[in-house]
Amino acid sequence: WKEIRKRGFKNKAFQTLEAVIDKLQEVIQGLEKSVLKSTVSRQWTRLLFEND
């Protein structure tokens, strides 16, 4: 998450939630595979998608 904040959200205020989502998509698409993998492979993120 640090890399995502650094690339698109550091000291930035957005006018709308849609603008936040657009920026997040832009930043994620520009991440290297290894950075993206380390971001989404954390235990707490995996738990969000597990079925009970």
PDBQT receptor file of N, H, CA, C and O in Angstrom, charges set to zero:
ATOM      1  N   TRP A   1       0.825  -1.198   0.000  1.00  0.00    +0.000 N 
ATOM      2  CA  TRP A   1       0.000   0.000   0.000  1.00  0.00    +0.000 C 
ATOM      3  C   TRP A   1       0.862   1.252   0.000  1.00  0.00    +0.000 C 
ATOM      4  O   TRP A   1       0.451   2.297  -0.505  1.00  0.00    +0.000 OA
ATOM      5  N   LYS A   2       2.039   1.149   0.557  1.00  0.00    +0.000 N 
ATOM      6  H   LYS A   2       2.374   0.300   0.968  1.00  0.00    +0.000 HD
ATOM      7  CA  LYS A   2       2.937   2.303   0.585  1.00  0.00    +0.000 C 
ATOM      8  C   LYS A   2       3.240   2.788  -0.832  1.00  0.00    +0.000 C 
ATOM      9  O   LYS A   2       3.249   3.990  -1.098  1.00  0.00    +0.000 OA
ATOM     10  N   GLU A   3       3.485   1.857  -1.720  1.00  0.00    +0.000 N 
ATOM     11  H   GLU A   3       3.478   0.880  -1.504  1.00  0.00    +0.000 HD
ATOM     12  CA  GLU A   3       3.798   2.215  -3.111  1.00  0.00    +0.000 C 
ATOM     13  C   GLU A   3       2.600   2.885  -3.787  1.00  0.00    +0.000 C 
ATOM     14  O   GLU A   3       2.771   3.843  -4.541  1.00  0.00    +0.000 OA
ATOM     15  N   ILE A   4       1.413   2.395  -3.525  1.00  0.00    +0.000 N 
ATOM     16  H   ILE A   4       1.274   1.617  -2.912  1.00  0.00    +0.000 HD
ATOM     17  CA  ILE A   4       0.206   2.997  -4.099  1.00  0.00    +0.000 C 
ATOM     18  C   ILE A   4       0.022   4.412  -3.573  1.00  0.00    +0.000 C 
ATOM     19  O   ILE A   4      -0.276   5.327  -4.340  1.00  0.00    +0.000 OA
ATOM     20  N   ARG A   5       0.198   4.596  -2.277  1.00  0.00    +0.000 N 
ATOM     21  H   ARG A   5       0.441   3.853  -1.653  1.00  0.00    +0.000 HD
ATOM     22  CA  ARG A   5       0.082   5.951  -1.702  1.00  0.00    +0.000 C 
ATOM     23  C   ARG A   5       1.121   6.882  -2.301  1.00  0.00    +0.000 C 
ATOM     24  O   ARG A   5       0.816   8.025  -2.641  1.00  0.00    +0.000 OA
ATOM     25  N   LYS A   6       2.347   6.394  -2.432  1.00  0.00    +0.000 N 
ATOM     26  H   LYS A   6       2.595   5.466  -2.157  1.00  0.00    +0.000 HD
ATOM     27  CA  LYS A   6       3.438   7.220  -2.945  1.00  0.00    +0.000 C 
ATOM     28  C   LYS A   6       3.177   7.656  -4.385  1.00  0.00    +0.000 C 
ATOM     29  O   LYS A   6       3.462   8.795  -4.754  1.00  0.00    +0.000 OA
ATOM     30  N   ARG A   7       2.642   6.760  -5.186  1.00  0.00    +0.000 N 
ATOM     31  H   ARG A   7       2.410   5.835  -4.886  1.00  0.00    +0.000 HD
ATOM     32  CA  ARG A   7       2.461   7.044  -6.611  1.00  0.00    +0.000 C 
ATOM     33  C   ARG A   7       1.235   7.887  -6.936  1.00  0.00    +0.000 C 
ATOM     34  O   ARG A   7       1.197   8.517  -7.993  1.00  0.00    +0.000 OA
ATOM     35  N   GLY A   8       0.239   7.920  -6.069  1.00  0.00    +0.000 N 
ATOM     36  H   GLY A   8       0.269   7.408  -5.210  1.00  0.00    +0.000 HD
ATOM     37  CA  GLY A   8      -0.955   8.627  -6.500  1.00  0.00    +0.000 C 
ATOM     38  C   GLY A   8      -1.776   9.306  -5.438  1.00  0.00    +0.000 C 
ATOM     39  O   GLY A   8      -2.731  10.015  -5.758  1.00  0.00    +0.000 OA
ATOM     40  N   PHE A   9      -1.429   9.109  -4.168  1.00  0.00    +0.000 N 
ATOM     41  H   PHE A   9      -0.653   8.534  -3.908  1.00  0.00    +0.000 HD
ATOM     42  CA  PHE A   9      -2.302   9.625  -3.127  1.00  0.00    +0.000 C 
ATOM     43  C   PHE A   9      -1.591  10.469  -2.083  1.00  0.00    +0.000 C 
ATOM     44  O   PHE A   9      -2.225  10.932  -1.135  1.00  0.00    +0.000 OA
ATOM     45  N   LYS A  10      -0.314  10.677  -2.231  1.00  0.00    +0.000 N 
ATOM     46  H   LYS A  10       0.201  10.301  -3.001  1.00  0.00    +0.000 HD
ATOM     47  CA  LYS A  10       0.445  11.434  -1.244  1.00  0.00    +0.000 C 
ATOM     48  C   LYS A  10       0.046  12.910  -1.294  1.00  0.00    +0.000 C 
ATOM     49  O   LYS A  10       0.189  13.565  -2.326  1.00  0.00    +0.000 OA
ATOM     50  N   ASN A  11      -0.455  13.422  -0.172  1.00  0.00    +0.000 N 
ATOM     51  H   ASN A  11      -0.572  12.890   0.666  1.00  0.00    +0.000 HD
ATOM     52  CA  ASN A  11      -0.841  14.831  -0.045  1.00  0.00    +0.000 C 
ATOM     53  C   ASN A  11      -1.793  15.277  -1.140  1.00  0.00    +0.000 C 
ATOM     54  O   ASN A  11      -1.630  16.355  -1.711  1.00  0.00    +0.000 OA
ATOM     55  N   LYS A  12      -2.781  14.454  -1.433  1.00  0.00    +0.000 N 
ATOM     56  H   LYS A  12      -2.914  13.578  -0.969  1.00  0.00    +0.000 HD
ATOM     57  CA  LYS A  12      -3.732  14.779  -2.497  1.00  0.00    +0.000 C 
ATOM     58  C   LYS A  12      -5.151  14.653  -1.973  1.00  0.00    +0.000 C 
ATOM     59  O   LYS A  12      -5.502  13.677  -1.311  1.00  0.00    +0.000 OA
ATOM     60  N   ALA A  13      -5.957  15.655  -2.279  1.00  0.00    +0.000 N 
ATOM     61  H   ALA A  13      -5.672  16.449  -2.817  1.00  0.00    +0.000 HD
ATOM     62  CA  ALA A  13      -7.381  15.620  -1.951  1.00  0.00    +0.000 C 
ATOM     63  C   ALA A  13      -8.161  15.454  -3.252  1.00  0.00    +0.000 C 
ATOM     64  O   ALA A  13      -7.825  16.063  -4.267  1.00  0.00    +0.000 OA
ATOM     65  N   PHE A  14      -9.183  14.643  -3.217  1.00  0.00    +0.000 N 
ATOM     66  H   PHE A  14      -9.456  14.148  -2.392  1.00  0.00    +0.000 HD
ATOM     67  CA  PHE A  14      -9.989  14.383  -4.401  1.00  0.00    +0.000 C 
ATOM     68  C   PHE A  14     -11.368  14.998  -4.222  1.00  0.00    +0.000 C 
ATOM     69  O   PHE A  14     -11.889  15.078  -3.109  1.00  0.00    +0.000 OA
ATOM     70  N   GLN A  15     -11.946  15.428  -5.326  1.00  0.00    +0.000 N 
ATOM     71  H   GLN A  15     -11.524  15.363  -6.230  1.00  0.00    +0.000 HD
ATOM     72  CA  GLN A  15     -13.266  16.057  -5.284  1.00  0.00    +0.000 C 
ATOM     73  C   GLN A  15     -14.388  15.038  -5.095  1.00  0.00    +0.000 C 
ATOM     74  O   GLN A  15     -15.407  15.336  -4.471  1.00  0.00    +0.000 OA
ATOM     75  N   THR A  16     -14.196  13.832  -5.638  1.00  0.00    +0.000 N 
ATOM     76  H   THR A  16     -13.368  13.590  -6.145  1.00  0.00    +0.000 HD
ATOM     77  CA  THR A  16     -15.244  12.816  -5.580  1.00  0.00    +0.000 C 
ATOM     78  C   THR A  16     -14.645  11.441  -5.314  1.00  0.00    +0.000 C 
ATOM     79  O   THR A  16     -13.447  11.223  -5.492  1.00  0.00    +0.000 OA
ATOM     80  N   LEU A  17     -15.493  10.528  -4.889  1.00  0.00    +0.000 N 
ATOM     81  H   LEU A  17     -16.467  10.705  -4.744  1.00  0.00    +0.000 HD
ATOM     82  CA  LEU A  17     -15.078   9.137  -4.716  1.00  0.00    +0.000 C 
ATOM     83  C   LEU A  17     -14.714   8.533  -6.072  1.00  0.00    +0.000 C 
ATOM     84  O   LEU A  17     -13.790   7.725  -6.163  1.00  0.00    +0.000 OA
ATOM     85  N   GLU A  18     -15.422   8.916  -7.107  1.00  0.00    +0.000 N 
ATOM     86  H   GLU A  18     -16.172   9.573  -7.033  1.00  0.00    +0.000 HD
ATOM     87  CA  GLU A  18     -15.113   8.433  -8.451  1.00  0.00    +0.000 C 
ATOM     88  C   GLU A  18     -13.693   8.824  -8.861  1.00  0.00    +0.000 C 
ATOM     89  O   GLU A  18     -13.001   8.039  -9.509  1.00  0.00    +0.000 OA
ATOM     90  N   ALA A  19     -13.258  10.015  -8.494  1.00  0.00    +0.000 N 
ATOM     91  H   ALA A  19     -13.820  10.653  -7.967  1.00  0.00    +0.000 HD
ATOM     92  CA  ALA A  19     -11.894  10.458  -8.803  1.00  0.00    +0.000 C 
ATOM     93  C   ALA A  19     -10.865   9.602  -8.055  1.00  0.00    +0.000 C 
ATOM     94  O   ALA A  19      -9.797   9.308  -8.591  1.00  0.00    +0.000 OA
ATOM     95  N   VAL A  20     -11.180   9.210  -6.839  1.00  0.00    +0.000 N 
ATOM     96  H   VAL A  20     -12.048   9.450  -6.404  1.00  0.00    +0.000 HD
ATOM     97  CA  VAL A  20     -10.294   8.335  -6.062  1.00  0.00    +0.000 C 
ATOM     98  C   VAL A  20     -10.178   6.975  -6.753  1.00  0.00    +0.000 C 
ATOM     99  O   VAL A  20      -9.081   6.442  -6.913  1.00  0.00    +0.000 OA
ATOM    100  N   ILE A  21     -11.309   6.429  -7.154  1.00  0.00    +0.000 N 
ATOM    101  H   ILE A  21     -12.200   6.863  -7.024  1.00  0.00    +0.000 HD
ATOM    102  CA  ILE A  21     -11.319   5.127  -7.819  1.00  0.00    +0.000 C 
ATOM    103  C   ILE A  21     -10.554   5.186  -9.135  1.00  0.00    +0.000 C 
ATOM    104  O   ILE A  21      -9.787   4.276  -9.451  1.00  0.00    +0.000 OA
ATOM    105  N   ASP A  22     -10.758   6.250  -9.901  1.00  0.00    +0.000 N 
ATOM    106  H   ASP A  22     -11.380   6.989  -9.645  1.00  0.00    +0.000 HD
ATOM    107  CA  ASP A  22     -10.036   6.411 -11.171  1.00  0.00    +0.000 C 
ATOM    108  C   ASP A  22      -8.529   6.452 -10.947  1.00  0.00    +0.000 C 
ATOM    109  O   ASP A  22      -7.771   5.818 -11.680  1.00  0.00    +0.000 OA
ATOM    110  N   LYS A  23      -8.097   7.197  -9.936  1.00  0.00    +0.000 N 
ATOM    111  H   LYS A  23      -8.713   7.713  -9.340  1.00  0.00    +0.000 HD
ATOM    112  CA  LYS A  23      -6.664   7.305  -9.648  1.00  0.00    +0.000 C 
ATOM    113  C   LYS A  23      -6.111   5.965  -9.178  1.00  0.00    +0.000 C 
ATOM    114  O   LYS A  23      -5.011   5.573  -9.569  1.00  0.00    +0.000 OA
ATOM    115  N   LEU A  24      -6.864   5.267  -8.347  1.00  0.00    +0.000 N 
ATOM    116  H   LEU A  24      -7.757   5.586  -8.029  1.00  0.00    +0.000 HD
ATOM    117  CA  LEU A  24      -6.425   3.957  -7.867  1.00  0.00    +0.000 C 
ATOM    118  C   LEU A  24      -6.243   2.990  -9.035  1.00  0.00    +0.000 C 
ATOM    119  O   LEU A  24      -5.249   2.266  -9.092  1.00  0.00    +0.000 OA
ATOM    120  N   GLN A  25      -7.191   2.976  -9.956  1.00  0.00    +0.000 N 
ATOM    121  H   GLN A  25      -7.998   3.564  -9.909  1.00  0.00    +0.000 HD
ATOM    122  CA  GLN A  25      -7.065   2.109 -11.128  1.00  0.00    +0.000 C 
ATOM    123  C   GLN A  25      -5.836   2.472 -11.951  1.00  0.00    +0.000 C 
ATOM    124  O   GLN A  25      -5.112   1.590 -12.414  1.00  0.00    +0.000 OA
ATOM    125  N   GLU A  26      -5.602   3.749 -12.131  1.00  0.00    +0.000 N 
ATOM    126  H   GLU A  26      -6.190   4.465 -11.755  1.00  0.00    +0.000 HD
ATOM    127  CA  GLU A  26      -4.438   4.209 -12.890  1.00  0.00    +0.000 C 
ATOM    128  C   GLU A  26      -3.136   3.755 -12.243  1.00  0.00    +0.000 C 
ATOM    129  O   GLU A  26      -2.231   3.268 -12.921  1.00  0.00    +0.000 OA
ATOM    130  N   VAL A  27      -3.050   3.918 -10.930  1.00  0.00    +0.000 N 
ATOM    131  H   VAL A  27      -3.785   4.314 -10.380  1.00  0.00    +0.000 HD
ATOM    132  CA  VAL A  27      -1.830   3.548 -10.210  1.00  0.00    +0.000 C 
ATOM    133  C   VAL A  27      -1.621   2.038 -10.243  1.00  0.00    +0.000 C 
ATOM    134  O   VAL A  27      -0.508   1.572 -10.487  1.00  0.00    +0.000 OA
ATOM    135  N   ILE A  28      -2.677   1.274 -10.002  1.00  0.00    +0.000 N 
ATOM    136  H   ILE A  28      -3.581   1.652  -9.804  1.00  0.00    +0.000 HD
ATOM    137  CA  ILE A  28      -2.559  -0.183  -9.991  1.00  0.00    +0.000 C 
ATOM    138  C   ILE A  28      -2.101  -0.705 -11.349  1.00  0.00    +0.000 C 
ATOM    139  O   ILE A  28      -1.275  -1.615 -11.421  1.00  0.00    +0.000 OA
ATOM    140  N   GLN A  29      -2.632  -0.135 -12.414  1.00  0.00    +0.000 N 
ATOM    141  H   GLN A  29      -3.303   0.604 -12.356  1.00  0.00    +0.000 HD
ATOM    142  CA  GLN A  29      -2.249  -0.586 -13.755  1.00  0.00    +0.000 C 
ATOM    143  C   GLN A  29      -0.782  -0.304 -14.050  1.00  0.00    +0.000 C 
ATOM    144  O   GLN A  29      -0.185  -0.973 -14.895  1.00  0.00    +0.000 OA
ATOM    145  N   GLY A  30      -0.196   0.665 -13.375  1.00  0.00    +0.000 N 
ATOM    146  H   GLY A  30      -0.680   1.208 -12.688  1.00  0.00    +0.000 HD
ATOM    147  CA  GLY A  30       1.201   1.001 -13.598  1.00  0.00    +0.000 C 
ATOM    148  C   GLY A  30       2.185   0.281 -12.698  1.00  0.00    +0.000 C 
ATOM    149  O   GLY A  30       3.396   0.453 -12.841  1.00  0.00    +0.000 OA
ATOM    150  N   LEU A  31       1.685  -0.523 -11.770  1.00  0.00    +0.000 N 
ATOM    151  H   LEU A  31       0.702  -0.663 -11.653  1.00  0.00    +0.000 HD
ATOM    152  CA  LEU A  31       2.568  -1.237 -10.850  1.00  0.00    +0.000 C 
ATOM    153  C   LEU A  31       3.228  -2.436 -11.523  1.00  0.00    +0.000 C 
ATOM    154  O   LEU A  31       2.649  -3.068 -12.407  1.00  0.00    +0.000 OA
ATOM    155  N   GLU A  32       4.429  -2.730 -11.093  1.00  0.00    +0.000 N 
ATOM    156  H   GLU A  32       4.899  -2.217 -10.375  1.00  0.00    +0.000 HD
ATOM    157  CA  GLU A  32       5.097  -3.949 -11.541  1.00  0.00    +0.000 C 
ATOM    158  C   GLU A  32       4.393  -5.145 -10.912  1.00  0.00    +0.000 C 
ATOM    159  O   GLU A  32       3.802  -5.034  -9.838  1.00  0.00    +0.000 OA
ATOM    160  N   LYS A  33       4.460  -6.283 -11.585  1.00  0.00    +0.000 N 
ATOM    161  H   LYS A  33       4.940  -6.374 -12.458  1.00  0.00    +0.000 HD
ATOM    162  CA  LYS A  33       3.792  -7.487 -11.077  1.00  0.00    +0.000 C 
ATOM    163  C   LYS A  33       4.227  -7.838  -9.663  1.00  0.00    +0.000 C 
ATOM    164  O   LYS A  33       3.399  -8.212  -8.833  1.00  0.00    +0.000 OA
ATOM    165  N   SER A  34       5.506  -7.720  -9.386  1.00  0.00    +0.000 N 
ATOM    166  H   SER A  34       6.179  -7.415 -10.060  1.00  0.00    +0.000 HD
ATOM    167  CA  SER A  34       6.008  -8.112  -8.064  1.00  0.00    +0.000 C 
ATOM    168  C   SER A  34       5.448  -7.210  -6.965  1.00  0.00    +0.000 C 
ATOM    169  O   SER A  34       5.142  -7.685  -5.871  1.00  0.00    +0.000 OA
ATOM    170  N   VAL A  35       5.315  -5.930  -7.243  1.00  0.00    +0.000 N 
ATOM    171  H   VAL A  35       5.565  -5.544  -8.131  1.00  0.00    +0.000 HD
ATOM    172  CA  VAL A  35       4.766  -4.991  -6.255  1.00  0.00    +0.000 C 
ATOM    173  C   VAL A  35       3.286  -5.283  -6.042  1.00  0.00    +0.000 C 
ATOM    174  O   VAL A  35       2.818  -5.314  -4.904  1.00  0.00    +0.000 OA
ATOM    175  N   LEU A  36       2.560  -5.492  -7.111  1.00  0.00    +0.000 N 
ATOM    176  H   LEU A  36       2.940  -5.467  -8.035  1.00  0.00    +0.000 HD
ATOM    177  CA  LEU A  36       1.136  -5.794  -7.002  1.00  0.00    +0.000 C 
ATOM    178  C   LEU A  36       0.915  -7.101  -6.247  1.00  0.00    +0.000 C 
ATOM    179  O   LEU A  36       0.034  -7.189  -5.391  1.00  0.00    +0.000 OA
ATOM    180  N   LYS A  37       1.705  -8.102  -6.563  1.00  0.00    +0.000 N 
ATOM    181  H   LYS A  37       2.421  -8.031  -7.259  1.00  0.00    +0.000 HD
ATOM    182  CA  LYS A  37       1.573  -9.401  -5.893  1.00  0.00    +0.000 C 
ATOM    183  C   LYS A  37       1.824  -9.275  -4.395  1.00  0.00    +0.000 C 
ATOM    184  O   LYS A  37       1.090  -9.858  -3.598  1.00  0.00    +0.000 OA
ATOM    185  N   SER A  38       2.839  -8.531  -4.004  1.00  0.00    +0.000 N 
ATOM    186  H   SER A  38       3.436  -8.057  -4.651  1.00  0.00    +0.000 HD
ATOM    187  CA  SER A  38       3.128  -8.394  -2.577  1.00  0.00    +0.000 C 
ATOM    188  C   SER A  38       2.043  -7.598  -1.862  1.00  0.00    +0.000 C 
ATOM    189  O   SER A  38       1.811  -7.799  -0.670  1.00  0.00    +0.000 OA
ATOM    190  N   THR A  39       1.380  -6.701  -2.577  1.00  0.00    +0.000 N 
ATOM    191  H   THR A  39       1.569  -6.538  -3.545  1.00  0.00    +0.000 HD
ATOM    192  CA  THR A  39       0.310  -5.902  -1.977  1.00  0.00    +0.000 C 
ATOM    193  C   THR A  39      -0.933  -6.742  -1.724  1.00  0.00    +0.000 C 
ATOM    194  O   THR A  39      -1.533  -6.653  -0.652  1.00  0.00    +0.000 OA
ATOM    195  N   VAL A  40      -1.324  -7.552  -2.696  1.00  0.00    +0.000 N 
ATOM    196  H   VAL A  40      -0.837  -7.624  -3.566  1.00  0.00    +0.000 HD
ATOM    197  CA  VAL A  40      -2.575  -8.297  -2.570  1.00  0.00    +0.000 C 
ATOM    198  C   VAL A  40      -2.418  -9.671  -1.935  1.00  0.00    +0.000 C 
ATOM    199  O   VAL A  40      -3.417 -10.343  -1.680  1.00  0.00    +0.000 OA
ATOM    200  N   SER A  41      -1.204 -10.100  -1.676  1.00  0.00    +0.000 N 
ATOM    201  H   SER A  41      -0.392  -9.554  -1.882  1.00  0.00    +0.000 HD
ATOM    202  CA  SER A  41      -1.025 -11.429  -1.092  1.00  0.00    +0.000 C 
ATOM    203  C   SER A  41      -0.863 -11.398   0.423  1.00  0.00    +0.000 C 
ATOM    204  O   SER A  41      -0.437 -12.386   1.022  1.00  0.00    +0.000 OA
ATOM    205  N   ARG A  42      -1.191 -10.298   1.031  1.00  0.00    +0.000 N 
ATOM    206  H   ARG A  42      -1.537  -9.495   0.544  1.00  0.00    +0.000 HD
ATOM    207  CA  ARG A  42      -1.156 -10.221   2.496  1.00  0.00    +0.000 C 
ATOM    208  C   ARG A  42      -2.297 -11.050   3.076  1.00  0.00    +0.000 C 
ATOM    209  O   ARG A  42      -3.342 -11.213   2.446  1.00  0.00    +0.000 OA
ATOM    210  N   GLN A  43      -2.091 -11.559   4.260  1.00  0.00    +0.000 N 
ATOM    211  H   GLN A  43      -1.242 -11.426   4.772  1.00  0.00    +0.000 HD
ATOM    212  CA  GLN A  43      -3.085 -12.445   4.861  1.00  0.00    +0.000 C 
ATOM    213  C   GLN A  43      -4.440 -11.767   5.008  1.00  0.00    +0.000 C 
ATOM    214  O   GLN A  43      -5.463 -12.382   4.707  1.00  0.00    +0.000 OA
ATOM    215  N   TRP A  44      -4.477 -10.522   5.458  1.00  0.00    +0.000 N 
ATOM    216  H   TRP A  44      -3.647 -10.022   5.702  1.00  0.00    +0.000 HD
ATOM    217  CA  TRP A  44      -5.766  -9.869   5.679  1.00  0.00    +0.000 C 
ATOM    218  C   TRP A  44      -6.516  -9.640   4.368  1.00  0.00    +0.000 C 
ATOM    219  O   TRP A  44      -7.747  -9.629   4.370  1.00  0.00    +0.000 OA
ATOM    220  N   THR A  45      -5.814  -9.458   3.255  1.00  0.00    +0.000 N 
ATOM    221  H   THR A  45      -4.814  -9.467   3.254  1.00  0.00    +0.000 HD
ATOM    222  CA  THR A  45      -6.523  -9.293   1.984  1.00  0.00    +0.000 C 
ATOM    223  C   THR A  45      -7.042 -10.631   1.479  1.00  0.00    +0.000 C 
ATOM    224  O   THR A  45      -8.121 -10.692   0.890  1.00  0.00    +0.000 OA
ATOM    225  N   ARG A  46      -6.295 -11.690   1.698  1.00  0.00    +0.000 N 
ATOM    226  H   ARG A  46      -5.418 -11.641   2.175  1.00  0.00    +0.000 HD
ATOM    227  CA  ARG A  46      -6.779 -13.017   1.294  1.00  0.00    +0.000 C 
ATOM    228  C   ARG A  46      -8.017 -13.403   2.086  1.00  0.00    +0.000 C 
ATOM    229  O   ARG A  46      -8.938 -14.010   1.539  1.00  0.00    +0.000 OA
ATOM    230  N   LEU A  47      -8.049 -13.059   3.359  1.00  0.00    +0.000 N 
ATOM    231  H   LEU A  47      -7.301 -12.566   3.803  1.00  0.00    +0.000 HD
ATOM    232  CA  LEU A  47      -9.191 -13.403   4.202  1.00  0.00    +0.000 C 
ATOM    233  C   LEU A  47     -10.481 -12.735   3.731  1.00  0.00    +0.000 C 
ATOM    234  O   LEU A  47     -11.569 -13.265   3.958  1.00  0.00    +0.000 OA
ATOM    235  N   LEU A  48     -10.372 -11.593   3.086  1.00  0.00    +0.000 N 
ATOM    236  H   LEU A  48      -9.488 -11.163   2.901  1.00  0.00    +0.000 HD
ATOM    237  CA  LEU A  48     -11.558 -10.900   2.581  1.00  0.00    +0.000 C 
ATOM    238  C   LEU A  48     -12.306 -11.721   1.541  1.00  0.00    +0.000 C 
ATOM    239  O   LEU A  48     -13.520 -11.583   1.394  1.00  0.00    +0.000 OA
ATOM    240  N   PHE A  49     -11.588 -12.574   0.819  1.00  0.00    +0.000 N 
ATOM    241  H   PHE A  49     -10.602 -12.687   0.938  1.00  0.00    +0.000 HD
ATOM    242  CA  PHE A  49     -12.181 -13.297  -0.295  1.00  0.00    +0.000 C 
ATOM    243  C   PHE A  49     -12.387 -14.780  -0.035  1.00  0.00    +0.000 C 
ATOM    244  O   PHE A  49     -12.840 -15.506  -0.920  1.00  0.00    +0.000 OA
ATOM    245  N   GLU A  50     -12.063 -15.236   1.159  1.00  0.00    +0.000 N 
ATOM    246  H   GLU A  50     -11.695 -14.646   1.878  1.00  0.00    +0.000 HD
ATOM    247  CA  GLU A  50     -12.275 -16.644   1.484  1.00  0.00    +0.000 C 
ATOM    248  C   GLU A  50     -13.744 -16.896   1.771  1.00  0.00    +0.000 C 
ATOM    249  O   GLU A  50     -14.428 -16.072   2.377  1.00  0.00    +0.000 OA
ATOM    250  N   ASN A  51     -14.208 -18.040   1.326  1.00  0.00    +0.000 N 
ATOM    251  H   ASN A  51     -13.652 -18.710   0.834  1.00  0.00    +0.000 HD
ATOM    252  CA  ASN A  51     -15.587 -18.457   1.618  1.00  0.00    +0.000 C 
ATOM    253  C   ASN A  51     -15.582 -19.290   2.887  1.00  0.00    +0.000 C 
ATOM    254  O   ASN A  51     -14.713 -20.139   3.089  1.00  0.00    +0.000 OA
ATOM    255  N   ASP A  52     -16.556 -19.037   3.729  1.00  0.00    +0.000 N 
ATOM    256  H   ASP A  52     -17.262 -18.347   3.565  1.00  0.00    +0.000 HD
ATOM    257  CA  ASP A  52     -16.676 -19.817   4.972  1.00  0.00    +0.000 C 
ATOM    258  C   ASP A  52     -17.359 -21.129   4.718  1.00  0.00    +0.000 C 
ATOM    259  O   ASP A  52     -17.547 -21.916   5.646  1.00  0.00    +0.000 OA
TER     260      ASP A  52
